[in-house]
Amino acid sequence: MDSKQFFNVKKGDTFQSKVPEKLKSTIIAARLSNKLYDLSDTAPEDGNAEFIDIYSAEGEKILLHSAAHLLANAIVELYPESLPNTSNEGEDTFYYDFNMKPISIDDFQLIEEKMQELVSINAPIKRKILPKAEILKEFKGNKYKIDKINENVPDGSESSIYIQGNYAEFCRGPHVPSTGYIKAFKLLTISSTNYEGDINKDKMIRIYGTAFPEKKELRAFLARREEAIKRDHRKIGQEMDLFLFDNERAPGMPFYAPNGAIIRNELIDYMKEINSKSGWEDVWTAHAFKDIIWKQSGHYYKYKDDMFLFTLPNGDNYGLKPMNCPGHIAIFQRNVYSYRDMPVKYSEAGTVYRYEKSGEMGGLTRPRGFTIDDGHGFVMESQIFEETVSLLKIIPSLFKTILGIDDVTYDLSIMDKQHPENYLMSYKCSDCGEKFMLRAASQEYKCPNCGSEHLNSDFTMWDNATENLRKALEGLNLKYTEYPGEAAFYGPKIDIHIKDALGRLWQLSTIQIDFFMPANFDLNYIDSNGKKVRPVIIHRAIYGSYERFIAILLEHYNGKLPSWLTPLQAYIIPVSEASNEYAMEINRKLKAKGIRTKVDISDGTISKKIKLIRPMRPSYIIVVGEKEVENKTISVRNRKDRTKEYKIDDFISIILDEIREKKIDQAF
């Protein structure tokens, strides 16, 4: 459903009572004041609520969550000794972890039949609010649920459970109204993991599945998934000899072979070219810092459990960087800046490290070490609009050039003004007039000057930044979706998504406004009145991480990259030994022009050599025999197996133009 549907609700009304008869088969939840509710819930206040349709992105997420519960319901009925742990939902899949006896995909048919049986019953999915003590009693036989209840529910408070038939689940919801809404589902695969991702804790079985509102959508997904398996970047990477992972020496850390390094370096060089044209200066920062900088930046508290931390023999504590921003701040702090110097913009292909748990790593899309095309702009508030416009022009143009796609979507995440305590805010003390900033829910709300609790929040900083992002999007006629309450605690942001050749949506670029770090690191510049003024930081990444972008690139093109990115741009095969010298002469001429080329003078037939080189996906295969030697020509075969005869200088001009202009389509 593309358009949102709203309705008025009074306090005490059930959301279900407001759903028109004609929409009852598709409306599954409601939103009021940026909070999601089950349809069976009663409205806590008067307001303008929004229907959540099962076909919307948010509705499909709810459907996946309910399908995960359906799976757990089926598992405990079929395997009563099993203990459900927790579930999670991705864009179009879900998984659920269980402590249970070993099973395989051969058991999926039995499980799916049980799930279908539960769907046909159309059992209502009911939400119950209970005191913590009663919830603990409900799940007393499941130590994993007990852990989660104790972690998430303070003593003396209440929380929710969901009940469908005889099955109960500790969950905040929301869910579809009944099991009958889960009409099209499929279990996909199975893997092993450990409780909380800790190899020292209990072994778990993770079952993956998917669900859609209709069977035709499920069929389309399964077809795309089958194609995606064929295009898996790990498989392509092995065929093209691009990268490897050595789990004995450096688990989760990618190693780039020469061919993979070519792709990576070409992308980095292209980003440097773009940065240079738009005023972003290249910098380099260290990989390890004393932990004091991570505590000052806030990353220590957010990423501590996911950081690589170590202590030197002298007692100094260090951490491998999980982000690049503190290093860029350190470079900014080396100088004193006038307003005339602003903005100051740094960019770095900066490698960061995060301890992904072993069961969560997945090739280049989820490694432990990855490189971000990270940029940090130190700007005046009045420059937010201009710099955002500049980035919003660059990003779709880059994706058009590299991926050949126009399908780009934009999300604007803004603050929820009803809960300012969740964000870094400006405050003014009513008693002494002091103006200051407080970080989200991390400090006592008292004036640092006089200790007064009489504080007035000031939304001006947030409003101005949000309006600048909004105007930048609208000024370029870019359609966007606004998400209240989804801003980071330090500022509003724009996230940019692309859709690949398989129809999969990927979130790549981000433009984030940051009020927090400039305050935490006491950054400033001198304004036209000679006063110190706090700048704003714009965090920006365009590719996201190079690793993830390379994975997307390989799967989007099935490894058949545009020539400028292809590791092997020309592969030369002589028909016979008599043509070897001419083939090597062609190879030398191509190399002299900077074309990545190889010549194969080994024994073997042409057809065998072509078959063996196919997995490497060269841009062009050049065959030379007696006729080509005599005519001083080459026979060129493209990826569509079309052949054409060229004079060597003509072909060199064509392929160099293809490389220089970063063309996606081949010459013929």
C-alpha positions in Angstrom: 0.0 0.0 0.0 1.7 3.2 -1.2 -0.5 5.8 0.5 -1.0 6.1 4.2 -4.5 5.9 5.7 -5.5 7.9 8.8 -8.5 7.9 11.1 -9.6 9.8 14.2 -9.7 7.9 17.5 -10.9 8.7 20.9 -9.4 7.6 24.2 -10.7 4.2 25.0 -11.7 3.2 21.5 -10.3 0.0 20.2 -8.4 0.4 17.0 -10.2 -2.6 15.5 -13.5 -0.7 15.8 -12.2 2.0 13.4 -11.2 -0.4 10.6 -13.7 -0.2 7.7 -15.2 -3.5 6.7 -13.6 -3.4 3.3 -10.1 -3.1 4.8 -10.4 -5.7 7.6 -8.5 -8.3 5.5 -5.4 -6.1 5.1 -5.2 -3.8 8.1 -3.2 -5.5 10.9 -2.0 -2.7 13.3 -2.2 1.0 14.0 0.1 3.8 14.9 -0.7 6.6 17.3 1.8 9.3 18.4 4.6 7.3 16.8 3.8 4.1 18.7 2.6 0.9 17.1 -0.5 -0.9 18.6 -2.3 -4.1 18.0 -5.8 -3.6 16.6 -7.2 -5.1 19.8 -5.6 -2.4 21.9 -7.5 0.6 23.1 -6.3 4.1 22.3 -4.6 5.8 25.3 -5.5 9.2 24.1 -7.4 11.1 21.4 -5.6 11.5 18.2 -5.1 11.0 14.5 -4.0 7.3 14.1 -2.6 5.6 11.0 -3.7 2.2 9.7 -0.8 -0.3 9.1 -1.5 -2.3 6.0 -0.1 -5.8 5.7 1.3 -4.9 2.2 3.3 -1.9 3.6 7.0 -2.3 4.6 6.0 -2.0 8.2 3.1 -4.4 7.8 5.3 -7.0 6.2 7.8 -6.7 9.2 4.9 -7.4 11.6 3.9 -10.3 9.4 7.4 -11.8 9.5 7.5 -11.4 13.3 4.1 -13.2 13.6 5.4 -15.9 11.3 8.4 -16.4 13.6 6.0 -17.0 16.5 4.0 -19.4 14.3 7.2 -21.4 13.7 7.9 -21.5 17.5 4.4 -22.6 18.1 4.8 -25.4 15.7 8.2 -26.5 17.1 7.0 -26.8 20.7 4.0 -28.8 19.6 6.1 -31.2 17.5 9.1 -31.2 19.8 7.8 -30.6 23.4 11.2 -30.7 24.9 12.5 -27.8 22.8 13.1 -24.4 24.4 12.4 -21.3 22.2 15.0 -18.5 22.6 14.4 -15.5 20.4 13.5 -14.4 16.9 14.6 -11.6 14.6 13.4 -10.2 11.3 15.3 -8.9 8.3 13.9 -7.2 5.2 12.0 -10.3 3.9 13.1 -13.1 6.2 13.0 -14.2 9.9 14.8 -16.6 12.1 14.1 -18.2 15.4 16.7 -19.8 17.7 15.8 -23.0 19.7 17.5 -25.3 22.1 16.2 -28.6 20.7 17.3 -31.9 19.4 19.1 -31.9 16.0 16.9 -31.5 12.9 17.6 -31.0 9.2 15.8 -29.4 6.3 14.3 -32.8 5.7 12.1 -32.0 8.7 10.8 -28.8 7.2 7.8 -30.4 5.5 6.6 -31.7 8.8 7.1 -28.4 10.5 5.4 -26.4 7.7 2.4 -28.8 7.8 2.0 -28.1 11.5 2.3 -24.3 10.8 -0.3 -24.6 8.1 -2.6 -26.4 10.6 -2.2 -23.6 13.1 -3.0 -21.1 10.3 -6.2 -22.9 9.3 -7.4 -22.7 12.9 -7.2 -18.9 12.6 -6.4 -18.6 16.3 -6.7 -15.1 17.7 -3.3 -13.6 18.7 -4.1 -12.0 22.1 -1.9 -9.5 24.0 -1.9 -9.7 27.8 -0.3 -7.2 30.2 1.0 -8.9 33.3 3.2 -8.1 36.3 6.8 -9.2 36.0 6.3 -11.9 38.7 3.5 -13.5 36.7 5.4 -13.4 33.4 8.3 -15.1 35.1 5.9 -17.8 36.4 4.5 -18.2 32.9 8.0 -19.0 31.5 9.5 -20.7 34.5 10.6 -23.7 32.4 12.5 -21.7 29.9 15.7 -20.2 31.2 16.3 -18.2 28.0 13.0 -16.4 28.4 13.7 -15.8 32.1 16.9 -14.1 31.1 15.1 -11.8 28.6 12.4 -11.0 31.1 14.9 -10.0 33.8 16.9 -8.0 31.3 14.0 -6.1 29.9 11.4 -5.8 32.6 12.3 -3.8 35.8 11.2 -5.4 39.1 7.7 -4.3 40.1 6.7 -3.3 36.6 4.5 -4.9 33.9 5.1 -6.1 30.3 3.2 -8.0 27.6 2.9 -11.6 26.5 1.1 -12.9 23.4 -1.1 -16.0 23.4 -2.2 -17.9 20.4 -4.0 -21.1 21.3 -1.9 -22.9 23.8 1.3 -21.1 22.9 2.6 -18.1 24.9 5.4 -15.7 23.9 7.2 -13.0 25.8 7.0 -10.1 23.4 6.2 -6.4 23.0 4.5 -6.8 19.7 2.5 -5.8 17.7 1.2 -8.8 15.8 -1.3 -9.7 13.1 -4.8 -10.2 14.7 -4.9 -13.9 14.1 -2.9 -16.8 12.7 -5.1 -16.8 9.6 -3.3 -13.7 8.3 -0.1 -15.7 7.8 -1.2 -17.1 4.4 2.1 -17.6 2.5 5.2 -18.8 4.3 8.2 -21.0 3.7 11.1 -22.3 5.8 14.4 -21.7 4.0 17.4 -23.0 5.8 18.9 -24.1 9.1 22.2 -23.3 10.9 23.8 -23.7 14.3 24.6 -20.9 16.7 25.1 -20.3 20.4 23.0 -18.6 23.0 23.7 -14.9 22.9 26.3 -15.6 20.2 28.8 -16.8 22.8 30.6 -20.0 21.8 30.9 -20.9 25.5 27.2 -21.0 26.0 24.4 -23.4 24.9 24.2 -24.6 21.4 21.2 -23.4 19.4 19.5 -24.4 16.2 18.5 -21.4 14.1 15.7 -21.9 11.6 15.2 -19.3 8.8 12.0 -18.6 7.0 10.0 -16.0 5.1 6.4 -14.9 4.9 4.3 -12.7 2.5 0.7 -11.6 2.4 0.1 -13.6 -0.8 1.4 -16.8 -2.4 2.4 -15.0 -5.6 4.7 -12.8 -3.6 6.2 -15.8 -2.0 6.8 -17.5 -5.4 8.5 -14.3 -6.7 10.7 -14.2 -3.6 11.7 -17.8 -3.9 12.6 -17.3 -7.6 14.7 -14.2 -6.7 16.3 -16.2 -3.9 17.2 -19.0 -6.2 18.9 -16.5 -8.5 20.6 -14.8 -5.6 22.1 -18.2 -4.5 23.6 -18.5 -8.0 24.9 -15.0 -7.7 26.2 -15.3 -4.1 29.3 -13.0 -3.9 31.2 -15.6 -2.0 30.8 -18.1 -4.9 31.7 -15.4 -7.4 34.6 -14.2 -5.3 36.1 -17.7 -5.3 35.5 -18.2 -9.1 37.2 -14.8 -9.9 39.9 -15.2 -7.2 39.0 -11.9 -5.5 39.1 -12.5 -1.7 39.3 -15.1 1.0 38.6 -15.5 4.7 41.2 -17.3 6.9 39.3 -18.5 9.9 42.4 -20.0 11.5 44.5 -16.8 11.4 42.0 -13.9 11.3 38.3 -14.9 11.6 36.0 -12.5 9.9 38.7 -10.4 8.3 38.7 -10.2 4.5 41.9 -10.8 2.6 41.9 -9.3 -0.9 43.8 -11.2 -3.6 45.3 -9.1 -6.5 42.0 -9.3 -8.5 39.9 -8.2 -5.6 42.3 -5.4 -4.7 41.9 -4.1 -8.2 38.1 -3.7 -7.7 38.6 -2.2 -4.2 41.2 0.3 -5.4 39.2 1.4 -8.4 36.2 2.2 -6.2 38.5 4.0 -3.7 40.1 6.0 -6.5 36.7 6.9 -7.9 35.6 8.1 -4.5 38.8 10.2 -4.2 38.0 11.8 -7.6 34.5 12.7 -6.4 35.7 14.0 -3.1 38.3 16.2 -4.7 35.7 17.8 -7.0 33.3 18.5 -4.0 35.9 19.8 -1.5 36.4 16.7 0.6 40.1 16.4 1.6 41.7 13.0 2.0 43.1 12.1 5.5 44.4 9.0 7.2 43.9 8.0 10.9 45.3 5.4 13.2 43.7 2.0 13.7 44.2 1.8 17.4 43.5 4.5 20.0 43.7 4.7 23.8 40.2 3.9 25.2 39.9 7.5 26.6 39.0 8.8 23.1 36.2 6.1 22.7 34.8 7.1 26.1 34.8 10.7 25.2 33.1 10.0 21.8 30.5 7.7 23.4 31.5 4.8 21.2 32.9 2.9 24.2 29.5 2.7 25.8 27.7 1.8 22.6 30.2 -0.6 21.1 32.2 -1.9 24.1 31.0 -5.4 23.8 31.7 -5.4 20.0 35.1 -3.7 20.2 38.5 -5.3 20.0 40.0 -4.0 23.3 43.5 -4.8 24.7 45.9 -3.7 27.4 49.6 -3.1 26.8 52.3 -4.3 29.2 52.5 -0.7 30.6 48.8 -0.8 31.6 47.5 1.5 28.8 44.1 0.4 27.5 43.5 0.5 23.8 40.8 -0.3 21.3 40.7 -0.9 17.6 38.5 1.8 16.1 34.8 0.9 15.5 34.3 4.3 13.8 36.5 6.9 12.1 35.0 10.1 13.5 37.2 10.6 16.6 40.3 10.5 14.4 38.9 13.1 12.0 38.0 15.2 15.0 41.6 15.0 16.3 42.8 16.3 12.9 40.2 19.1 13.0 41.4 20.1 16.5 45.0 20.8 15.3 44.0 24.3 14.0 42.0 27.3 14.9 39.3 28.1 12.3 37.6 31.3 11.2 34.1 31.3 9.8 35.8 32.0 6.5 37.5 28.6 6.7 34.3 26.7 7.1 33.3 24.1 6.0 36.2 21.8 6.7 35.6 18.4 5.2 37.7 15.3 5.6 37.3 11.9 3.9 39.0 8.6 4.5 38.8 5.0 3.2 39.0 4.1 6.9 39.1 0.5 8.1 37.1 -0.2 11.3 36.7 -3.3 13.5 33.7 -4.7 15.2 33.5 -8.0 16.9 30.7 -9.7 15.0 29.7 -13.0 16.7 30.8 -16.1 14.8 27.2 -17.1 13.9 26.5 -13.6 12.5 29.4 -13.2 10.1 28.6 -13.6 6.4 31.2 -13.0 3.8 31.8 -9.4 2.8 28.3 -8.3 4.0 29.1 -8.9 7.6 32.8 -9.1 8.4 34.7 -8.1 11.5 37.0 -5.7 9.7 35.6 -3.4 6.9 36.5 -0.1 5.3 34.1 2.8 5.1 34.2 5.7 2.6 33.9 7.8 5.7 33.5 11.6 5.6 33.0 14.2 8.3 32.1 17.7 7.4 32.7 20.4 10.1 30.1 23.0 9.1 28.3 26.1 10.4 24.6 25.5 11.0 23.9 27.8 8.0 25.9 25.4 5.8 23.8 22.3 6.5 21.5 22.9 3.6 24.2 23.6 1.0 26.3 20.6 2.0 23.3 18.3 2.1 22.3 19.4 -1.4 25.8 18.7 -2.6 25.8 15.2 -1.2 22.3 14.5 -2.6 23.5 15.3 -6.0 26.5 13.1 -5.8 24.9 10.0 -4.4 22.3 9.1 -7.1 24.8 10.1 -9.8 27.3 7.7 -8.4 24.9 4.8 -8.3 23.8 5.5 -11.8 27.4 5.4 -13.0 28.5 2.3 -11.1 25.3 0.2 -11.0 23.3 1.7 -13.9 20.2 2.1 -11.7 17.8 5.0 -11.0 15.8 3.2 -8.3 16.9 5.2 -5.3 14.8 5.9 -2.3 15.3 8.3 0.6 14.3 8.2 4.3 14.3 11.2 6.6 14.5 10.2 10.3 13.5 13.0 12.7 13.1 13.4 16.4 10.0 12.6 18.4 9.2 15.9 20.2 7.0 14.1 22.7 10.1 12.5 24.1 12.9 15.0 24.0 14.7 13.1 26.8 15.8 10.6 24.1 17.9 13.2 22.3 20.7 15.6 22.8 18.9 18.9 23.4 19.6 22.5 24.0 18.3 23.8 27.4 17.9 27.2 29.1 17.8 27.5 32.8 14.7 29.5 34.0 16.6 30.6 37.1 20.0 31.8 35.9 19.5 32.0 32.1 22.4 29.6 31.4 22.2 27.9 28.0 23.7 24.4 27.7 23.3 20.9 26.1 22.5 17.6 27.7 23.0 14.2 26.2 20.1 11.9 25.8 19.1 10.3 29.1 22.7 10.2 30.3 22.8 13.1 32.8 20.7 14.5 35.5 18.5 17.2 34.2 19.9 20.1 36.2 21.6 23.3 35.3 25.4 22.9 35.4 25.7 26.5 36.5 23.2 26.8 39.4 21.8 23.2 39.9 18.3 24.3 39.1 15.9 21.7 37.7 13.7 24.5 36.1 14.9 23.9 32.5 13.2 24.9 29.2 14.1 22.7 26.2 14.9 24.5 23.0 14.0 22.7 19.8 15.5 25.4 17.5 18.7 23.4 16.8 16.8 20.3 15.8 14.1 22.2 13.9 16.6 24.1 11.8 18.6 21.0 11.0 15.6 18.9 10.1 14.1 21.6 8.0 17.4 22.0 6.1 17.4 18.2 5.3 13.8 18.4 4.3 14.3 21.4 2.0 17.4 19.8 0.4 15.3 16.7 -0.5 12.4 18.8 -1.7 14.6 21.3 -3.6 16.0 18.4 -5.7 12.5 16.9 -6.2 13.5 13.7 -4.4 10.6 11.7 -3.0 11.2 10.7 0.6 9.5 9.0 3.6 9.6 10.8 6.9 10.1 8.7 10.1 9.4 10.5 13.4 11.2 9.1 16.3 13.8 7.3 14.2 16.5 10.0 14.4 19.8 9.2 16.2 20.0 10.8 19.6 22.6 13.2 18.2 20.7 14.5 15.2 18.4 13.9 12.3 19.5 11.9 9.3 18.8 10.9 5.7 19.3 7.2 4.7 19.5 6.3 1.0 18.4 2.9 -0.4 19.0 1.3 -3.8 17.3 -1.7 -5.4 19.6 -4.2 -7.2 19.0 -6.4 -10.3 17.3 -9.0 -8.1 14.9 -6.4 -6.7 16.5 -6.4 -3.2 16.6 -3.2 -1.3 19.9 -2.1 0.2 20.5 0.8 2.6 23.9 2.2 1.5 24.4 5.9 1.9 23.7 8.0 4.9 23.9 11.7 5.8 23.7 12.3 9.5 23.7 15.6 11.5 25.6 15.4 14.7 25.3 18.0 17.6 26.8 15.6 20.2 30.4 15.1 19.2 31.2 18.8 18.6 29.9 19.5 22.2 31.7 16.5 23.7 35.0 17.4 22.1 34.5 21.1 22.7 34.9 22.0 19.0 34.5 25.5 17.8 35.3 28.1 15.2 35.5 31.9 15.4 32.5 33.7 14.0 32.4 37.2 12.4 32.1 38.8 15.8 35.2 37.1 17.1 33.2 34.7 19.3 33.7 31.0 19.6 30.8 29.1 18.0 30.0 25.3 18.1 30.1 23.7 14.6 27.9 20.9 13.5 29.4 17.6 12.1 27.9 16.0 9.0 28.7 12.3 9.0 28.5 10.9 5.5 29.2 7.6 3.8 28.2 7.0 0.2 29.2 3.4 -0.6 28.7 2.5 3.1 31.4 -0.1 3.5 33.6 -1.1 0.5 33.2 -4.7 1.5 29.4 -4.7 1.5 29.3 -2.5 -1.7 31.6 -5.0 -3.5 29.3 -7.8 -2.5 26.3 -6.0 -3.8 28.2 -5.1 -7.0 29.2 -8.7 -7.6 25.7 -10.0 -7.1 24.1 -7.2 -9.1 26.2 -7.9 -12.2 26.7 -11.6 -11.5 30.4 -10.8 -11.5 30.3 -9.4 -15.1 31.5 -5.9 -13.9 31.8 -2.9 -16.2 35.2 -2.9 -17.8 36.7 -0.2 -15.6 36.1 -2.4 -12.6 36.9 -5.8 -14.2 40.2 -7.2 -12.9 40.8 -8.9 -16.3 39.9 -6.5 -19.1 41.3 -8.6 -22.0 42.3 -12.2 -22.3 44.3 -13.2 -25.4 44.3 -16.7 -26.9 46.5 -17.6 -29.8 45.0 -20.3 -32.1 48.3 -22.1 -32.4 52.0 -21.8 -31.5 52.6 -20.0 -34.8 50.4 -17.1 -33.4 52.1 -16.9 -30.0 54.5 -14.1 -30.9 51.7 -12.0 -32.4 49.5 -12.7 -29.3 52.3 -11.5 -27.0 52.8 -8.4 -29.1 49.1 -7.6 -28.7 49.4 -8.2 -25.0 52.4 -5.7 -24.8 50.5 -3.0 -26.7 47.4 -3.3 -24.4 49.5 -3.3 -21.2 51.4 -0.2 -22.5 48.0 1.6 -22.6 47.2 0.5 -19.0 44.7 -2.2 -20.0 44.6 -5.2 -17.6 45.4 -8.1 -19.9 46.8 -11.6 -20.0 47.9 -13.9 -22.8 47.5 -17.7 -22.7 50.2 -19.5 -24.7 49.6 -22.8 -22.9 48.7 -26.1 -24.6 45.0 -26.7 -25.2 42.2 -26.0 -27.6 40.6 -22.6 -28.0 37.2 -23.9 -26.7 38.9 -25.4 -23.6 40.7 -22.2 -22.9 37.6 -20.1 -23.2 35.7 -22.5 -21.0 38.4 -22.3 -18.3 38.6 -18.5 -18.4 34.8 -17.9 -18.3 34.5 -18.0 -14.5 37.1 -15.1 -14.3 34.6 -13.0 -16.3 37.0 -11.1 -18.5 35.5 -8.1 -20.4 36.8 -9.3 -23.7 38.4 -12.5 -25.1 40.8 -11.8 -28.0 41.5 -14.7 -30.4 44.4 -14.4 -32.9 45.2 -16.9 -35.6 46.8 -17.1 -39.0 44.3 -14.7 -40.6 44.6 -12.1 -37.8 48.4 -12.3 -38.1 48.3 -11.8 -41.8 45.7 -8.9 -41.6 47.2 -7.3 -38.5 43.8 -7.6 -36.8 42.3 -9.2 -33.7 39.1 -11.2 -33.3 37.3 -9.9 -30.2 34.5 -11.8 -28.4 32.4 -9.9 -25.8 30.4 -11.3 -22.9 27.4 -12.0 -25.1 29.6 -14.2 -27.3 29.4 -11.7 -30.2 32.6 -11.5 -32.2 34.0 -8.7 -34.2 37.3 -8.1 -36.0 39.2 -4.9 -35.2 42.5 -3.3 -36.0 44.4 -3.3 -32.7 44.6 0.5 -32.4 40.8 0.7 -33.0 40.1 -1.8 -30.3 42.4 0.0 -27.9 40.5 3.3 -28.5 37.2 1.6 -27.9 38.1 -0.2 -24.7 40.0 2.9 -23.3 36.9 5.0 -24.0 34.7 2.3 -22.2 37.1 2.4 -19.2 37.5 6.2 -19.1 33.8 7.0 -19.4 32.9 4.1 -17.0 30.5 2.7 -19.4 28.3 -0.2 -18.3 27.4 -1.5 -21.8 30.1 -3.1 -24.0 31.1 -1.8 -27.4 29.1 -4.3 -29.4 
